[in-house]
Amino acid sequence: MVASAVATWLVAACMSFSGDTRLKPSPPAALPLPSKRLSRSARRKLQAMTKCNHFSAAGGLMSSIYGSGIMNLLEPCEEYYKSKPLSSSSLSIFGYENRRVKQTGKAMAIAVQPAKEPTTKKKPVTKKRRVVVTGLGVVSPVGDVVDVFYENLLDGVSGISEIESFDCQHFPTKIAGEIKSFSADGWIAPKLSKRVDKFMLYLLTAGKKALEDGGVTDEVMKELDITKCGVIIGSALGGMKIFQDAIEALRVSYKKMNPFCVPFATTDMGSAILAMDLGWMGPNYSISTACATSNYCILNAANHIIRGETDMMLSGGSDSAIIPIGLGGFVACNSLSQRNDDPTKASRPWDVSRDGFVMGEGAGVLLLEELEHAKARGAKIYAEFMGGSFTCDAYHMTEPHPDGTGIALCIEKALAQSGVAREDVNYINAHATSTPSGDLNEYEAIIRCFGDNSQLKINSTKSMVGHLLGAAGAVEAVATVKAIQTGWLHPNINLENPDVGVDKNVLVGAKKERFDVKVALSNSFGFGGHNSSILFAPYKDQ
């Protein structure tokens, strides 16, 4: 019965070929099923053969029917060879034994499909997406308005003073870059403001200020593709005060603990809450690489834009650890300055009498945007983000590599990744924390990379605001971008006697300096050997 059905189909196929000599047969009609049910393997083989569309020309087809019969008519196709062999009873219907080809002792011509030559599809040449800075937000010991913040830096105003938020008389260090008065009114809902840690208050405020500075109004927000807008704002230590309060409450009873103590202590929750507030559904996470956190966040945010995953990103860092456990922890590491009698002179990068860094607190946020997206909405462009890099010293938890190998490697990789020529880098906002070993190691690495550049200038924002930990890189990035925009470099205060081997002419002096920045480099390094370097340049329409 199956043979009869196949014969019927063959006649129909021949008739469809008779009026056309082109090798484009019409799709075969489905075979009528026999009344007797075939086995599963037989049905599968029959279906495979009906899918075959490799036939001879019309004339060859007819001669095959009249000459060699059905066996030479059907040429096996790929579907046939992919299927499992049929049973002997099923194959006998078509004149086959339990083998792929019946051995008749005669040579049989087998139609072979020519092998397809592999083709390599070339990716279309696409223009690299450029990233620009269109908004800045800051909360710092010397101001929480960007212009005020930078004017104070230019004037050499120090934000370092005695700690007032708690009694630290029994600590050897009693000074910090503490924010004395801060209000989140108008930026954060009062109910939320009372619950969250200060690091989150600073983060949310700086993030929204960056949006406002970037001209992202409610009308602009309505036009944004929220799936291509993201937030990556990190923190080195997260909500330490929330966690400390939870431990104190636990001493009484777990019932006294803040139910939000866990989520509000995690480093990612600031970015998450800001995204919830804005409705932004793009990439959202927090990176925590100690004091290199902000640069890691900024570079990763820029890469999301370059890859076409987003058009707009809020990026930076925030930290607030000037509390007993934070101060005590760094004192135990022997990291902090103990110049308590003269707080404003305690942070003194590269000076021979430096004795450790001064803790600070705050947040810095940059609004990064794809160039064409920024131009389309008429955004103000501060500078262009050129690129950056990360490396690891793989040496010590708290001490930098003594010969600055990891730092130099990071700078070299940043130049290579961004395509910036080393002779074009003429301004560096250094990590320089005012520690005895760290300042020299970074300085030597910088000179190794840029020593031939007679126009090079270096300064350290930390001389005035202290070390803002995970927020340091972002606040310093804001200062770097403002240097590009204004054409003024802020001074290095307290640099009275440069350490041995430090060329004072390379460092910005005690007063602000007028300067035309070609390309600026901003360094941030962290405990664990984390190194990061990012580059900014004046925006030029190409």
Beta strands, then each sheet from edge to edge (+ up, - down):
strand 1: 131-139
strand 2: 161-162
strand 3: 175-176
strand 4: 229-234
strand 5: 312-319
strand 6: 362-370
strand 7: 383-392
strand 8: 425-429
strand 9: 457-459
strand 10: 488-489
strand 11: 513-514
strand 12: 519-526
strand 13: 530-537
sheet 1: 4+ 5+ 6- 1+ 7- 13+ 12- 8- 9-
sheet 2: 2+ 3-
sheet 3: 10+ 11-
end
